[in-house]
């Protein structure tokens, strides 16, 4: 047999004499070869897809191979913007690919790509201009002429995350076949899974990075918190620092000063994570020096404010309250830089200590800011409690704040026991925000007067 012809026997005029009929199956063989080629191309692209977890490289590799396999002038891949729902060009290869990426984004339902993204139905168009949904705006802006087009959705778990377009077949008959549409749908299904996997991989890496940063931030924070509480005759001190899921810049410290005085500071560096922890660490070192250089609380805050303003970056600032305790006279001097006032509790009950009008702005914002100080005599068996906003701004499931009233209630129930005050407030906040969880550090410092 020649020319790939097959012989079939059919009954003729004579019963025992066969008559031969020739049938040409070369077109079937050609179709079979084409299917094998398409399958091979799909496998090749699938291998590219499965070999890359970087979403940028993944998309570039897939679309470069797709353009080659389909002998197309241009190809593009658009993904749905999760915030706006718009389709945005991630990859656009071809003569005007760069122009398209810069000029164009689509609403769902807009143009051919928007229609496919909205309906989930793939399209094979011999002439895109004949489709009522086609928009020629991109052609007008770039000078390109769109003719034949394939467009398929990228779908994962029933959700459309983007579309792939293949435009203008470069070989006769210059249109795409339905078999090629099916092939592109297969590629699109694999690409959608790969994109989803790459996104999840990126999220995992980001989470691991965040966990490392949080661990480092916590280590920095702990290393600069005092390891021991002050020992002063008849005075009792207690302090708590509980980190939240996002490490903040909360800190407290004690500074031994001349004449047996004690500097007490509690504050909150703006921001989260490692930057806040490093800011807190540096500020603690500054305070160690300036508490000796500037003995008066107002002068201390003025000096620290100038230092922070000189090196302020990215809007970082600090709320801080500084107390200068003279144990021999049971006297307390206070200077406040935008922080919550302390709670003083004596036989008359708990109340805020300090004049709101004497409070200065947070440190690191205004170079010429003025700070004031106030002096108070402390009664016997009284207590002073400092805390950060992580205490009063803790929220429950109804988005209700823990608030100052609950703090005062806890202190009133145990007015002269610093350990019980810190423990009581911490437990109350944890119960209050148990479901939602705290998003800010919780820092407390309390002491009682003999």
C-alpha positions as CSV (number, residue, x, y, z in Angstrom):
1,X,0.0,0.0,0.0
2,X,1.2,3.5,-0.8
3,X,0.1,7.0,0.1
4,X,-1.2,5.8,3.4
5,X,-4.2,4.1,1.8
6,X,-6.1,1.3,3.4
7,X,-8.1,-1.4,1.5
8,X,-11.6,-2.4,2.4
9,X,-13.4,-5.4,0.9
10,X,-16.9,-5.1,-0.3
11,X,-19.1,-7.7,-1.9
12,X,-19.2,-7.4,-5.7
13,X,-21.2,-8.8,-8.6
14,X,-19.7,-12.3,-8.1
15,X,-20.2,-13.9,-4.8
16,X,-16.7,-15.2,-4.3
17,X,-14.8,-12.4,-6.1
18,X,-13.9,-9.5,-3.9
19,X,-14.1,-5.9,-5.1
20,X,-11.6,-3.4,-3.6
21,X,-12.6,0.1,-2.3
22,X,-9.9,2.6,-1.5
23,X,-10.4,5.1,1.5
24,X,-8.1,8.0,2.3
25,X,-7.4,8.4,6.1
26,X,-4.5,10.7,5.8
27,X,-6.6,13.6,7.3
28,X,-7.4,11.4,10.3
29,X,-3.7,10.7,10.8
30,X,-2.9,14.3,10.5
31,X,-5.5,15.2,13.1
32,X,-4.1,12.5,15.4
33,X,-0.6,13.9,15.0
34,X,-1.9,17.4,15.8
35,X,-3.5,16.2,18.9
36,X,-0.3,14.5,20.0
37,X,1.6,17.8,19.4
38,X,-1.0,19.7,21.4
39,X,-0.7,17.2,24.2
40,X,3.1,17.5,24.1
41,X,2.9,21.2,24.2
42,X,0.5,21.1,27.2
43,X,2.9,18.8,29.0
44,X,5.8,21.1,28.3
45,X,3.9,24.1,29.6
46,X,2.7,22.1,32.6
47,X,6.3,21.3,33.4
48,X,7.2,25.0,33.3
49,X,4.3,25.7,35.6
50,X,5.3,23.1,38.1
51,X,8.9,24.1,38.2
52,X,8.4,27.7,39.5
53,X,7.0,29.1,42.7
54,X,7.9,32.8,42.0
55,X,4.7,34.2,40.6
56,X,6.4,36.7,38.4
57,X,8.7,34.1,36.7
58,X,5.8,31.6,36.6
59,X,3.6,34.0,34.6
60,X,6.4,35.1,32.3
61,X,7.4,31.5,31.5
62,X,3.8,30.3,30.9
63,X,3.0,33.2,28.5
64,X,6.2,33.0,26.6
65,X,5.6,29.3,26.0
66,X,2.0,29.9,25.1
67,X,2.9,32.5,22.5
68,X,5.3,30.1,20.9
69,X,3.0,27.1,20.9
70,X,0.0,29.0,19.4
71,X,2.1,30.9,16.9
72,X,0.4,34.1,18.0
73,X,1.4,37.7,17.5
74,X,0.6,38.5,21.2
75,X,-0.5,37.0,24.4
76,X,-1.6,38.5,27.7
77,X,-2.6,37.4,31.2
78,X,-4.8,39.5,33.4
79,X,-5.5,38.9,37.1
80,X,-8.4,40.1,39.2
81,X,-7.4,42.8,41.6
82,X,-8.6,41.5,45.0
83,X,-9.4,45.0,46.2
84,X,-11.1,46.6,43.2
85,X,-12.3,43.5,41.3
86,X,-10.7,45.1,38.1
87,X,-8.6,43.0,35.7
88,X,-5.0,44.2,35.5
89,X,-2.4,43.1,33.0
90,X,0.3,41.0,34.6
91,X,2.0,39.8,31.4
92,X,1.5,41.3,27.9
93,X,3.9,39.9,25.2
94,X,3.9,41.1,21.6
95,X,4.5,44.2,19.6
96,X,2.6,46.6,21.9
97,X,2.8,44.6,25.1
98,X,4.5,47.2,27.2
99,X,2.0,49.9,26.0
100,X,-1.0,47.7,26.9
101,X,0.3,47.1,30.4
102,X,0.7,50.8,31.1
103,X,-2.5,51.9,29.5
104,X,-5.1,49.4,30.3
105,X,-7.1,47.9,33.1
106,X,-10.6,46.5,32.8
107,X,-13.8,46.3,34.8
108,X,-15.5,42.9,34.9
109,X,-17.8,42.7,31.9
110,X,-15.8,45.3,30.0
111,X,-14.3,44.1,26.7
112,X,-13.7,40.5,25.7
113,X,-11.5,39.8,28.7
114,X,-13.9,41.4,31.1
115,X,-16.8,39.4,29.6
116,X,-15.0,36.1,30.0
117,X,-14.0,37.0,33.6
118,X,-17.6,37.8,34.4
119,X,-19.3,34.9,32.7
120,X,-16.6,32.2,32.9
121,X,-17.3,31.2,29.3
122,X,-14.2,30.8,26.9
123,X,-14.3,32.5,23.5
124,X,-12.8,31.7,20.1
125,X,-13.3,34.7,17.8
126,X,-12.3,34.8,14.1
127,X,-12.6,38.6,14.1
128,X,-12.8,40.3,17.5
129,X,-14.3,43.5,15.9
130,X,-17.5,41.5,15.1
131,X,-18.2,40.8,18.7
132,X,-20.4,43.3,20.4
133,X,-18.3,43.3,23.6
134,X,-15.0,44.1,21.9
135,X,-13.5,47.4,22.7
136,X,-11.2,48.9,20.1
137,X,-9.8,51.5,22.5
138,X,-6.5,49.7,23.0
139,X,-6.0,49.3,19.3
140,X,-6.6,53.0,18.7
141,X,-4.1,54.0,21.4
142,X,-1.4,51.6,20.3
143,X,-2.0,51.3,16.5
144,X,-2.4,47.6,16.8
145,X,-5.1,45.6,14.9
146,X,-6.7,42.8,16.8
147,X,-8.2,40.0,14.6
148,X,-8.5,36.4,15.8
149,X,-8.6,35.9,19.5
150,X,-8.8,33.1,22.1
151,X,-9.8,34.1,25.6
152,X,-10.2,31.7,28.5
153,X,-10.9,32.1,32.3
154,X,-8.5,31.2,35.0
155,X,-10.6,29.5,37.6
156,X,-9.7,28.0,41.0
157,X,-12.1,26.5,43.5
158,X,-15.0,27.9,41.5
159,X,-13.6,31.5,41.6
160,X,-12.4,33.3,38.5
161,X,-9.0,34.9,39.3
162,X,-8.1,36.1,35.8
163,X,-8.0,35.4,32.1
164,X,-5.6,34.5,29.3
165,X,-5.8,36.0,25.9
166,X,-4.1,34.7,22.7
167,X,-4.3,37.1,19.7
168,X,-3.7,36.9,16.0
169,X,-2.6,33.6,14.6
170,X,0.5,34.1,12.4
171,X,-0.1,31.1,10.1
172,X,-2.8,30.4,7.5
173,X,-5.8,30.3,7.9
174,X,-5.0,33.0,10.5
175,X,-7.7,31.9,12.9
176,X,-7.6,29.6,15.9
177,X,-9.3,26.2,16.0
178,X,-11.6,24.9,18.7
179,X,-9.0,22.3,19.5
180,X,-6.6,25.1,20.2
181,X,-9.3,26.7,22.4
182,X,-9.5,23.4,24.4
183,X,-5.7,23.4,24.7
184,X,-5.7,26.9,26.0
185,X,-8.4,26.0,28.5
186,X,-6.2,23.1,29.7
187,X,-3.2,25.5,30.1
188,X,-5.4,28.0,31.9
189,X,-6.6,25.4,34.4
190,X,-3.0,24.4,35.2
191,X,-1.9,28.0,35.4
192,X,-4.7,28.9,37.8
193,X,-3.7,26.2,40.2
194,X,0.0,27.2,39.9
195,X,-0.9,30.9,40.5
196,X,-2.9,29.9,43.6
197,X,-0.1,27.7,44.9
198,X,2.5,30.5,44.3
199,X,0.3,33.0,46.2
200,X,0.0,30.6,49.1
201,X,3.7,30.0,49.1
202,X,4.3,33.8,49.1
203,X,1.9,34.1,52.1
204,X,3.7,31.3,53.9
205,X,7.1,33.0,53.3
206,X,5.7,36.4,54.5
207,X,4.3,34.7,57.6
208,X,7.6,33.1,58.4
209,X,9.4,36.4,57.9
210,X,6.9,38.1,60.2
211,X,7.4,35.4,62.9
212,X,11.2,35.9,62.7
213,X,10.8,39.6,63.0
214,X,8.4,39.3,65.9
215,X,10.8,36.9,67.7
216,X,13.7,39.3,67.2
217,X,11.6,42.3,68.2
218,X,10.5,40.5,71.4
219,X,14.1,39.6,72.2
220,X,15.2,43.2,71.7
221,X,12.4,44.5,73.8
222,X,13.1,42.0,76.7
223,X,16.8,42.7,76.7
224,X,16.1,46.4,77.5
225,X,13.5,45.9,80.1
226,X,14.8,45.9,83.7
227,X,15.5,42.4,85.0
228,X,15.0,43.4,88.7
229,X,12.7,45.8,90.5
230,X,14.0,48.6,92.7
231,X,14.7,47.8,96.3
232,X,13.8,50.8,98.5
233,X,13.0,50.6,102.2
234,X,9.2,50.0,102.7
235,X,8.4,50.7,99.0
236,X,7.0,47.9,96.9
237,X,7.2,47.7,93.1
238,X,5.5,45.6,90.5
239,X,5.6,45.6,86.7
240,X,4.2,43.6,83.8
241,X,4.9,43.6,80.1
242,X,2.8,41.2,78.0
243,X,3.4,41.2,74.2
244,X,0.5,41.0,71.8
245,X,0.4,39.3,68.4
246,X,2.1,42.4,67.0
247,X,5.0,43.5,69.1
248,X,4.8,47.2,69.9
249,X,7.3,49.6,71.4
250,X,6.1,49.5,75.1
251,X,8.8,49.9,77.7
252,X,9.4,50.9,81.3
253,X,12.6,51.4,83.3
254,X,14.0,52.6,86.6
255,X,17.1,54.8,87.0
256,X,19.1,55.1,90.2
257,X,20.0,58.8,90.7
258,X,22.0,60.9,93.1
259,X,20.6,61.7,96.6
260,X,18.9,58.2,96.6
261,X,16.2,59.4,94.1
262,X,14.7,57.1,91.6
263,X,13.7,57.9,88.0
264,X,10.7,55.9,86.7
265,X,9.7,55.9,83.1
266,X,7.0,54.2,81.1
267,X,6.3,54.9,77.4
268,X,5.3,53.6,74.0
269,X,7.3,54.0,70.8
270,X,5.0,54.3,67.8
271,X,4.8,51.5,65.3
272,X,5.1,47.8,65.5
273,X,7.6,45.0,65.1
274,X,11.4,45.3,64.9
275,X,11.4,49.0,64.1
276,X,9.5,49.9,67.3
277,X,11.7,47.6,69.4
278,X,14.9,49.1,68.0
279,X,13.4,52.6,68.6
280,X,12.6,51.6,72.2
281,X,16.1,50.2,72.7
282,X,17.8,53.3,71.5
283,X,15.5,55.5,73.6
284,X,16.3,53.5,76.7
285,X,20.0,54.2,76.2
286,X,19.3,57.9,75.7
287,X,17.3,58.0,78.9
288,X,20.1,56.3,80.8
289,X,22.3,59.2,79.9
290,X,20.0,62.2,80.1
291,X,18.5,61.3,83.5
292,X,21.9,62.1,84.9
293,X,22.5,65.2,82.7
294,X,19.0,66.7,83.2
295,X,17.8,66.0,86.8
296,X,14.5,68.0,86.4
297,X,11.8,66.0,84.7
298,X,10.8,68.8,82.4
299,X,14.4,69.4,81.3
300,X,14.8,65.6,80.7
301,X,11.8,65.6,78.3
302,X,13.0,68.7,76.5
303,X,16.4,67.1,75.9
304,X,15.0,63.8,74.7
305,X,12.5,65.6,72.5
306,X,15.3,67.4,70.7
307,X,17.3,64.2,70.2
308,X,14.3,62.4,68.7
309,X,13.4,65.3,66.5
310,X,16.9,65.4,65.1
311,X,16.8,61.8,64.1
312,X,13.1,61.3,63.5
313,X,12.3,58.9,60.6
314,X,9.1,58.0,59.0
315,X,7.0,59.8,61.5
316,X,8.1,57.8,64.5
317,X,7.3,59.4,67.9
318,X,7.0,58.4,71.6
319,X,4.5,59.0,74.3
320,X,6.2,58.9,77.6
321,X,5.7,59.8,81.3
322,X,8.6,60.3,83.6
323,X,8.4,60.3,87.4
324,X,11.1,61.5,89.8
325,X,10.6,59.8,93.2
326,X,12.2,61.1,96.3
327,X,11.6,58.2,98.8
328,X,13.0,60.2,101.8
329,X,10.3,62.9,101.4
330,X,7.6,60.7,99.8
331,X,7.5,63.3,97.0
332,X,6.9,62.7,93.3
333,X,7.6,65.0,90.4
334,X,5.9,64.2,87.1
335,X,6.5,65.3,83.4
336,X,4.2,64.0,80.8
337,X,4.8,63.8,77.0
338,X,1.5,62.9,75.5
339,X,1.0,59.8,77.6
340,X,-1.9,58.5,79.8
341,X,-1.7,60.1,83.3
342,X,-0.9,57.8,86.2
343,X,-3.6,56.7,88.6
344,X,-3.1,57.7,92.3
345,X,-5.0,55.8,94.9
346,X,-5.2,56.7,98.6
347,X,-8.0,56.6,101.2
348,X,-10.1,58.8,99.1
349,X,-10.1,56.3,96.2
350,X,-8.4,56.1,92.8
351,X,-8.1,59.2,90.5
352,X,-5.9,60.5,87.7
353,X,-2.8,62.3,88.9
354,X,-1.7,65.5,87.1
355,X,-3.2,68.5,85.3
356,X,-4.2,67.7,81.7
357,X,-3.1,71.2,80.8
358,X,0.4,70.5,81.9
359,X,0.8,67.6,79.5
360,X,3.1,68.2,76.6
361,X,3.0,66.7,73.1
362,X,4.6,63.3,72.3
363,X,8.3,63.3,71.9
364,X,9.9,63.6,68.4
365,X,7.1,65.7,66.8
366,X,7.7,69.4,67.6
367,X,11.3,70.5,68.0
368,X,10.4,73.6,70.2
369,X,7.8,71.8,72.3
370,X,7.6,72.9,76.0
371,X,7.2,70.5,78.8
372,X,6.1,71.1,82.4
373,X,6.4,69.3,85.6
374,X,4.2,68.9,88.7
375,X,5.0,68.0,92.3
376,X,2.9,65.8,94.6
377,X,3.2,64.7,98.1
378,X,2.4,61.0,98.5
379,X,0.2,59.8,101.4
380,X,0.9,56.7,103.4
381,X,-0.4,53.4,102.0
382,X,-1.2,55.1,98.7
383,X,-0.3,53.6,95.3
384,X,0.7,55.0,91.9
385,X,0.0,53.0,88.7
386,X,1.2,53.7,85.2
387,X,0.0,51.9,82.0
388,X,0.1,52.0,78.2
389,X,-2.9,52.4,75.9
390,X,-2.9,48.6,75.3
391,X,-4.7,48.4,78.6
392,X,-7.6,50.8,78.1
393,X,-7.9,50.2,74.3
394,X,-8.3,46.4,74.5
395,X,-11.6,45.5,72.7
396,X,-14.3,42.8,73.2
397,X,-16.5,41.1,70.6
398,X,-18.7,44.2,70.5
399,X,-15.8,46.5,69.7
400,X,-16.2,48.0,73.2
401,X,-13.0,49.4,74.8
402,X,-11.8,48.2,78.2
403,X,-11.6,51.8,79.2
404,X,-10.4,53.8,82.2
405,X,-13.4,53.0,84.5
406,X,-12.5,49.3,84.6
407,X,-8.9,50.2,85.4
408,X,-10.0,52.3,88.4
409,X,-12.4,49.6,89.6
410,X,-9.6,47.1,89.8
411,X,-7.3,49.5,91.6
412,X,-10.0,50.4,94.1
413,X,-10.5,46.8,95.0
414,X,-6.8,46.4,96.0
415,X,-5.5,50.0,96.5
416,X,-2.1,49.4,98.1
417,X,-0.9,46.1,96.7
418,X,1.2,46.6,93.5
419,X,1.4,42.9,92.6
420,X,-2.3,42.5,93.0
421,X,-3.0,45.7,91.0
422,X,-0.9,44.5,88.0
423,X,-2.3,41.0,88.2
424,X,-5.9,42.1,88.6
425,X,-5.7,44.5,85.6
426,X,-3.9,42.0,83.4
427,X,-6.5,39.3,84.2
428,X,-9.4,41.7,83.7
429,X,-8.1,42.7,80.3
430,X,-7.5,39.2,79.2
431,X,-11.0,38.1,80.1
432,X,-12.5,41.2,78.4
433,X,-10.6,40.6,75.1
434,X,-10.5,36.8,75.2
435,X,-12.3,36.3,72.0
436,X,-10.9,39.1,69.9
437,X,-7.4,38.9,71.3
438,X,-5.1,41.8,72.1
439,X,-3.5,43.7,69.2
440,X,-1.3,45.9,71.3
441,X,1.2,45.2,74.1
442,X,0.0,45.5,77.7
443,X,2.4,47.2,80.0
444,X,1.8,48.2,83.7
445,X,3.9,49.6,86.5
446,X,2.7,50.1,90.1
447,X,4.3,51.0,93.4
448,X,3.0,51.7,96.9
449,X,4.2,54.2,99.5
450,X,5.0,53.1,103.1
